Amino acid sequence: MHPAVVLWMAVGWVGYAVLPWYGLQDNFFSFSWLFDGYPFDAEFAPALFLVAQGEKTWLAPLALPLLLPLLLWRRQKQDPLFGWLLIAIGAFGLFWFFAQGYGVGLRGWRFAWMTEAFGPLDDRQFGMGYGAMLVAGAFLFLLALGIAARGAVGGDVFVVSSIGFIIAVVGLFIFVPIAQMLASALLTEEGSYSLSTFLAKLFSDRIWSLGCVTSGTRCGVAWNSLFLAVVIGFITTALGLVFALIATRTNVRFQRVLRALTVLPVITPPFVIGLAIILLFGLSGVVTQGFSWLFDVQATRWVYGLPGLMIAQTLAFTPIAFLVLIGVVEGVSPSMEEAAQTLRANKWQTFWTVSLPLMRPGLANAFLLGFIESMADFGNPLVLGGNYDVLSTEIFFAIVGAQYDQSQAAILAIVLLIFTLSAFYAQRFWLGKKSYTTVAGKGDAGVHPPLPRGLTIVITALATFWILVTVVVYATIFYGSFVKLWGVDTSLTFDHYIQAFAIGWNEFGLHLKGSAWASFWTTIWIALVSAPLTAMLGLLTAYLLARQRFAGKNAFEFGTMLSFAIPGTVIGVAYVIAFNLPPIELTGTALILILSFIFRNMPVGVRAGVASMSQLDKSLDESSLTLGANSFQTFIRIILPLLRPAILAALVYSFVRAMTAISAVIFLVSARYNLSTSYIVGRVENNEYGIAIAYATALIFVMLAVIGAMQLIVGSRNIGRRGTGHATKPIAIVGGG
């Protein structure tokens, strides 16, 4: 038999006959079931044992498609029956798997028509576990093998399997929850569905009013969000490009300081930058009061509303643009710029006509991410929004407020989705079908020509101003963590750190008695687990989008970006609705937090990977394939080593977002799995600002240490032959050297 068929058949039988079919109630990652009635106890039994004991008989038909691959004994992949039989096995297996999963719930049949058709069911089932996961995976990859055998994507098993896997997980963990959430947009207060009610809410003045233009009243939340997102997209992209140029094209002394400070805002827990801005520029803020005293003017609350939001979001989202653009700026081959200067172009002409146009993929992706981040931002508008209402906070209050109107929240989410998808397609139109390839198999000098002197002066001044502002903001945060009670008692104390991170001894030894320790360690391990999974899934998706051609590619790309276009608040509620009951019962577990982080942050890895891969010549892939490597070996040994900036961007962003996320996880945390941001929000709600800022300060230092470790592990790529000022050995592009 074909080795891949044997592998996935074995995986399926391990899931069906060895591992527990249903999920563990105490802990998905626990193995205590091995010593607690396994394999005969119904709570831990594999499907085969359940069927043999006369229980859960609807699982019996799954054994048939797990046996049918035996019919392929001694058949070659070229045999037409090989592909068609695998397609039939995989399709039937997946159909029955989900039919029984969604058909039988906690109280028997899940749907009334099933009860009428088959009569009452005396049995029930819970959420699926290890065994079910392996069986579903086996059917999925057997189906992919069959499709590849029929010649899809050139018969490439790795590519077809990757496409199938990503479609399955994106559909299950993005489309299904969001579809269930958006379906509630048609719900009325009586629980029925009404199109007229939906349209009335969708086109209400609260959303689309132009009163700020026509009559001086408030504008609708849709226009507020759109204006803010467009402005933030342009500002963050411009600043991100400035910092990327500083880091890669100049020799200024503060490069390392700039790199560290540009990532500080994105690793800062929510509300903290907003609190620092209030402490500096609020009515009683240091800067506001100093300006009022110096110029003898009345202090105002000017920072609340659009000005404060622009300051906070610029600080928070510029690092995202920087992380996306630094790999793109670094990836522009010096040979292109050298050719322009050989043709007697001056420095300005080279930069504007050669360097900058080749950075368009990165600029477009940076703007898109800044736009979407601004649209989905929840923490900053909650703290600084004032009377400037935006979609994300309106969704939050529609869900958690006294009204609890899921229909209104879903309608607002649809409006937000329209804006973000419009930006997505505008980005694609701007890039067009032009080629931005700059890295090929040929070596080059590896030394970029210097930037125009005037441009260097401008970007250095901007970077210096940014450094000063960032230092002031974070000095305020650091100082505030030691102030006993800001605005009342400014004496310095360690009490906030002691209360959060106290360590003591008892009869059992070292004892972590601080109130923050439990959420701290939970956040650390969940972030460390989710970050590499997010990066791997994102870069694999980017490889498929940038290097492969297949039917439905546009829809595939749309699906991978969908989670980033929806506010975290909506995703959190959607996960609660979708995964609170069988067949996937995850509410209150660590796994639901990990999954929410993976699929919420995956688009960053996708966009960073696509932007970087657009600069790699496809001749690299072709050379590898010509020398006998398959697509999997090419991806691992050729593509990934050249994507180190994108890998680092995906890892860093995924880790810090898992450490600092709030809008999605506020609905998903539990007493057992509480996260740092939830803890901080609780302290802010209790007016314990000192503890909240102290905890946030500690998290910032921890994340900086982890990011530094990731930088060392991932390393940097070398695509030239000579460094600045000295020669180095050439690298082998083809062959994974």
N, C-alpha and C positions, 0 to 999 in steps of 0.2 A: 504494500500500500504506500501511497505518497506520504512522506514523513510528516508533512504539515497536517494531513488528515488524521494520522495516528496521534499526533500531539493533541489536537483539539478534541478528538474523541476521548482521549485519556483524561483531559481536563474536565470534560463534561461528566464523565463517570465518577471522577473524584468528587465533584459537586453534588452529584445525584446520590451516590452510595456511601460517601465517607464523611463529608462535612455537614454540620447542622443546616437544615433547610431554612429555618426561620431565624430572625434576628434575635440577638441576646438582649434581654431587657435591662441588665445591669450595665453592660459596657460592650460595645461592638468589638473592641480590641482585647477583650478578656479571653483567657483560655481556661478558665476554671471549669467550663463545661466538660472538659476531658475527665474530670474526677467527680462529676456530679450526675450520675445516672446515664451517661452516654454509653451506647447509642440507642438505648431502648426508651428512655424517658422522652415523651412526646415533645417536650420543650426544646430538647437538644438533638433529637433524632434526625438522621438524614432522610431524604424523601423515600429511598428504597425501603428503609425500615418502617416508615410510617405506612406505606402502602401494604407492606407485608403483614402489619398488625391490623389491617382493615380500616385504618384512619386516613383521612385526606385522600380519598380514592381518585380525586380529580388530578392528582399528580402522576398517576399510573401511565397515562398516554405519553408522557415525556420520555419514557424509556424507549419507545419505539424509534423516534428519530435519532436517539443516541446509539442504536444498534444498526440502523440502516447503512452507515458508511462501510460496513463489512461487505456490502455488495460491490464495492469498488476494488475488491481484492484482485491484484494483478492487472488492473486497468491503468492505462497511461493517461497522463493529463490531456493528451491530444484527442482522446476518445470523446466524441460528443456527449455520451452518456455520463462521463465523469463530471462535467460542468453542470449539466441539467439536474443530475441527481443531488449534487451538493446544494444547488439553489433550492430545490424542493425540500430537502432536509432542513436547511437553515430557516427557510420561510415558514414551514409548518411548525418547527420547534418554537420560533419566536412568537408566532401567532398564538399557539396554545399556551405558551408561557404567560403572555400578557392577558390573554382571555381569562384564564383561571385566576390570575392575580387580581385583575380589576373586577372579575365577576363575583368572587367570594370575599366577604369582608368580616368584620368583627361580629356581625349578627346574622351570618348566613349570606344569602344573595344580597348584592349591593343595590340592585335595581328592581323596582316593582314588577316590571314585565317579566323578569326572570322567575320571580316567585309565581306569577300567574302561569308561566309556561311550564315550569318544572316542579311546582309545588314547594312547600316549605322545606328548607334545608336545616337539618338538625345539627350540623357541624359548622365550624367557623375557622378562620385562619388569621394569623397576625402578619406583621411586616416580614419581608424576606431577608435572608441573611447570607452567610458565606456560600452555602451550597447553591442557592438560587443565583447568586452573582456569577459563579463559575459556569453554571449551566447556560445562562443567558449569553455569557461571553463566548462559550463554545459554539452555540448556534449562530451567533453573529459572525464569527470568523470562518466557520464552515460555509456560510452564505457568501462571504467575501471571496473565499477560495473558488467557489463555483463561478462567481461573476468574473473573476480574473481568468479562469480557465476558458471562459467563453470569449475572451479577447478584449475585455474592457481595459482601457488605459494601457494598451499594448500588452496585456496579460501580466502586468507587474503586480505580483501578490502583495508586496510591501505597500505600494501606493494605494491599491484598492482596499486593503485591510485598514490602512490609516484613514482613508476617507470614510469607510463604513463605521469605524470606531468613533471618529469625531462627530459624524452625523448622529450616531446613537446617543452619545453622552450629551451633546448639545441639545438634542431634541428632548431628552429625558430631564435634564437639569436646567434648561433655559426655557424652551418652548412650552413644555407641559405646565410648569408653575405659572408662567406669565399668561398663558392662554386661560388658565383657570381664574387668574386674577382679573384679566381684562373682560372675561365673560360676565363678571359681576357688574360691568358698566351698563348692562341692559336691565339690571334688577331694579324693581320699584320697592317702596317701603313695605308693600304687602308681600314681597317675595316672588312676584310674578315678573315676566319679562315684557318690556315695553319699548318699542323703537321711538315713539314720540317723546317719551320722557328722556330718553337718551339724547335725542337731538336738541331738546330744550336746554338740557344742562350743558351740552357741548358748545352751543353758540350763545351762552349767557354773557351778559355784560361783565360779570366778575372775571371772566377769562379774557374777553376780546375788546373791552371798552377802550376807546381812544380819548377818554376824557382829559388826559393830561395835555393833549394837543389841541382839542377843540374848546374845552371849557375850564381848563386849569384844575380839574379834579384828578383823581387817581386814574392811572392807566390799568388795563387788565393785566393779570399776572403773566399771561402769555407774552405780551409785548415787553414787560419788565425783564423777564427771563431771557428773551431773545436779544435785547439790546445789551444786557450785561454780558451774555455769553460771547457775542461777537466782539465786543471791546476787549474782553479778557483774552479771547483767542488771539487777537492781533498783538496785544501787549506781551503776553507770555511767549509767543513765537519769536517776536523781535528780541526780547531779552534772552531767551534761550539760545538764539543764534549768536548774540553778543558774547555770552559766556562760553559757548562752544568754540568761537573764534579765539577768544582769550586763552582758552585751555590748550588749543591745538596749533595755533598759528602765531603766537607771540612768545616773547621771552620775559614777560613781566614777572617780577619777583613774587607776586602774591597769587600765583596760579593755584598752588595747593590750598591756600586759604580760601580762595574763591570756590574751588571744588567742594570743600567741606561745607562752606556756608550755603551753597546753592542747594544742598540736599537737606539742610536743617529744617526748612519749613515743611517738607513733605514727610519727614519722620516725626513731626510734632503731633501729639495727640489732638483730637478735635477740641474746639472751644478755647485752647490755650493761646493761640495767636490772637483770636478775638478778644480774650481777656487782656492780653498784653496791650493791644491797640486801645482798648477802653482805658486801661491804666495810664496810657500815654496821652491819648487824644480825647478822652471822654470829658464830660463836663467838669469833673474834678481831676482830670489827668494832669500829669506833670507838664507836658508841653503846652496844653491849653491854658493852664493857669499861668505858666511862665509868659506866654504870649500876651495874655490878658493884662498881666502886671506890667510888662515891658512897654506895650503900646496903649495901655489904658482903654481897652475895649471890653465889651461885655462877653464873657465866655458863653458859648452855645453848645448845643448837642449836634454839631454838624457831622460828626463821624458816624452817627446812626443813619443808615439808609445807603444810598448808592455810593457815596464817597468811601465809607468804611468797608463796604463789600468789595469795592475795586481794590483797595489797599490789601485787604486780607486775602482775596483770591489771587492777586498778583504774587504775593509772597508765597502762597501755598502751591500754585500750579506752574510757576516758572520752572522749578526744578524738573517737572515732567518733560517740558519742552527741551530742557538742557540734556536730559538723559537720552531722549530720542535723537537729538541733533548732533550730539558729540560723535557718535559712531558714523553718522552720515558725513559730517564735515571732515572727519579724519579719513574717511574712505574715498574722498575725491583724489584720484590718482595725480601725483605731481606731473606725470608726463603730459597730461592735457594742458596744464598751466605753463609748463615749459615750452610746449609747442606754440602756444599763443605768444609768449614772449620772444620766441625765435622769429616769429612773423612780425616782430617790432611793435607788439601791443604793449602799452605802458601798464603799470600796476593796477590803475583804476579800470582800464578796459579789460584786463585779464579777470579781475574780480567780478565785474558786472556782467560780462558776456560769456565767461567760461565757468568760474567757480560757483557763483550763485545759481545759475540755471541748473547745474548738476546737483545742487542741494534741494531741488524742488520736491522730490519725494519726502524728504525729511521735514521740510517746511510745511507741506500739506498735512502730513501726519501729526506734526506738533500742533498745528492750528486745530485740527479735528479733535485731538485729545483735550486741548485746553477748552474748546467750545463745549464738549460733552461734560468735562469735569465741572465747569461752571454751571451748566444746566442741572447736573445731578447733585451739586453741593448742598449739603444740609446743615452742617454745623455752623458755618460762618453766617448764613442768613438768619439762623435761629438766634444767634448772639447779637449780630450787628444790623440785622435787616431793618429794624424800626418800622416805618410805614411803607417801606419798599418791599412789597410782597412778591414772592417768586413761586414757581410751580412746586419745587421740592418741599418747602415748608407747608404749602397749602395741602399737599398730599398727606404729609405727616399729621396735620391737625384734623384732616378729614377722617383719618383712621383712628387716631388715639384720642381725639377730642370727644366732647360730650355728644356730638352728633353721630359719631361712628358710622360714616356714610361711605361704604366700600365702593358704591357706584360712582360717587363723585371723585373719589381717589383714582379709580380706574380711568375715568374720563380725562382727568388732568394728566395721567400717565400717557394716554393716547396722544394728547397735544404735545407733550414733551417728546414722545417718540417721533412724531411728524417732523419736529424741528431738527432733531439729531440725525434722522435719516436723510433729511434734505441737505444737511451739511456734509454727510457722508458722500452723497452722490455729486454734490458740488465739488468736493475734493477730487473725485474720480474724473469729472469733466475737465477740471483745471490741469490735471496731470496728462490727460489724453493718452495716446498710445506711443508717445515718444520714448526713446531708449535713454536710460540714464546710466548705462554700464560704464564703469571706469576701471574696474579691477579685472584684468585678464591673466592669462598664464605667463605673460611676459613680465620680466622684472622692470623696475624703474629706479630712479635715483633715490626715492624715498624721502626727499627733502622738498617741502612745499616752499614756493617763493614767498618772500615777505609781503605782508599786506600794505596797501597805501598808507603813507604816514598819517594823513588826515583821518583816515578811518581808524587807525590804531589809537590815535589820541581820543577820538570820540568814544570808542568802545571801552577804552581804559577808564575814562571819566565816568561812564555809566556803571562800570563794574565797581569802581571805587565808591560811588554813591550807594550802590546796592549793599556793599560790604558794611558801610557805616550804618545804614538803616537796619540791616539784619543784626549787627552787633548790638545796637540800642535795644531792639525788640527782645533779643534773647538775654541781654543783661537784665532787662526788666523782669523777664520770666525767672531767671536764676535768683535775682535779688528777692523777688516776691515769694520764693519758696522758703526764705529764711525770716520774712517779716511776720511778726506774731499776728497782727490783724491789720491788713492794709487799710489806710485811711483813718484808723483809730489809734492803733498802737504799733508804731514803726520800730520797736525794739527787735533786735535780732534773736533768733532762737533756733534750736535743732528739733523742737518738739514735733513738727510736721513729719520730718523724716523718721523720727523715733516711733511715732504712732503708726506710720505706714510700714516700716521695715525693721522693727525691733527684733533682736535675736537674744535668746536667753538659754538657760540650762535647766533641765529638770532631771528626774530620776532615770529618764530614758536617754539622756544626752542632749545634743544640740536641739533647740526648739525655736522654730520660726514663729514668733508670736505676734508679729506686726499684722495689721488688718489687710495689707495689700499683697501679702506673699502668695496666697492661693490664686488670685486672679493673675498675678505676675507670671508664675510658672506655667499656668494653663495657657496664657497668651503666647509665651515663648515657644512651647513645644508645638502648639497648633500652627503658629507662623512658620516654624522651621520645617514642618511637614508639608504645609500647603505651598510654600514658595517654590521649591524645585519642581513639584508636580505642575504648578501653574506655568512655569517657564518651559518645561518640556512640552506640554500640550500646546502652548502658544507658538513655540518655534516650529513644532511639527506642522501645525496649521499654516504657518507662514510659508514653510517649504512647499506645501501643496498648492498654495495660492500663487506663489511666485515662480515655481518651476514646473508645474504640471498643467496639462489641459484636460478637462473632463466635462461631461455634460452637467449642467446645473451649477457651474462654478460661481456665478453671481449670487445665486440663492445661498450657496454654501458660505460665501463671504459675508452675506447679510446676516446669516445665523450666528456666525462667530462674533459679530460686532453688536448683536442685539442686547446682550446683558449689560454692555457698557452704556447703552443709550437709555437704560431704564434706571431711575433713581434707586439707590440702595434701600430706601424705605419700602418701595413697591416690591423689590425682590425679596426682602425679609418677610413681608406679609404673604407674598405668593408662596414662599417656601413653607411657611406655617400651614397655609391652606392645603398645599399639595402633598406634604409629607407628614401630616399629622395622623393619617390613617393608612391601613394597608392599601396597596401592596408594598409601598415604600414608607416605612414608619421610622422617621429619624428625629422627630421633635424631642429636644432635651438631650441629644447626644452630641459628642464632639464631632462626629462625622458630618452633621448638617452644617456646622461652622466651617469645616474644611472645604466642603463642597461649595458653599456660598463664596468663600474666598477664591477658590480656583476659577469658577466660572464668572465671577464678578471682575477679576483682574486679568483673566486670560487675554482680552483684546490688546492690552499693552504689549505683551510679548508678540502678538500677531503683528501689530503695526510696526514695532521696532524691527522685527525680523523681516517683514516685507520691505521696509525702507532700506535695510542693509543688503538684502539679497538682490534688490533691483540694481545694485552696483557690481554684482559678481557675474562675470561673463558665463553664459551657459556652456561654453566650450570646456570649462572645467569639469562639468558633469559628463559631457560627451566623451572627454578624454578618459575619465575614470571608467565609464561603461565600456569603451573600446578596449581597455586593458583587462577586461574580464570581471570587474567589480559589479555587483548588483546595486540597485537603487538604495538599499539599506546601508550597505558599506559606503557608498558615495556620500550619503547624508551624514553618516557618523564621522568618516575620516577626511572628507573634503570640505563639505559645507559648514559643519559646526565649528571646526577650528577657525574659520574665517568670520565667524559670527560672534566672537567673544564680546565685543561691545554690546550687541543686542542681547546676548545671554546675560551679561551683567545688568543691563537695564531691566530685563524681565525679572531677574532674581531680586534685585534691590527693590524695585517697585512692588513686587508681590509680597515680599517680606514686610516692608514698612506699612503697606496698606492693610495687611493682616494684623499688624500691631496697632494701627491707628484707626481702623474702620469703626464706625458707630451706627450709621443710618440703617444698614441691613441687619447687623448682629444685635441691635437693641431688642429685636423681637425674637431672636434665636438663642440668646444666652439662657442659662438655667442656674439653679443654685449650685449644681455640681460643676458646671462649666461656665464660670463667670469670667469675663475678659476685662482687661485693664481699662479700656475706654468706657465700659459700662460702670466700672467702679468709679472712674473719674467723674462721669456724669452724675452719679449718685451723690458724690461729695459736693459738686457744684449746686445741685438741687437743695442740698442741706446747708448751703452757704459756707461750706468748709473749703474756702478757696486755697488756703495755705496747703492743706493736704493734697488737694487736686494738683496744684502747681508743683509741689515737691515730687509727687508720683510721676508727673509728666516729665520733669527734669531728669529723674532717674532713668526713665524709658528712653529719653533722647540719647543719653550716654551709652546705654546698652545697645541701641540700634546702630550708633556710630561704630561701636566695636564690631558688631556682626557684619556690617557693610564693609569695613576694612578687611575682615577675614574673607568675605566673598570676593573682594577685589584680588586678594592674594591667591585664592584658589583658582579663580577663572583666568587670571593673568591678562595679558594684552596680545593683540595680534601684530605680526610684523609682515607687511606686504611689500616691503622694499628690499634693497640690497645694501643700503648704507644709512646709518643713522646720521644725525646732525653732527658733523665735524669728524666722524670716524667711520671706518668701514666695518661691516659685519658680514658674516657668512650668508650666502644665499639660502633660502628655504626651498624645500621641495613642495611645489603646489599639488602635483598629482602624485598620489600614493600615500597620502596621509602623513607625510614627514613633518 
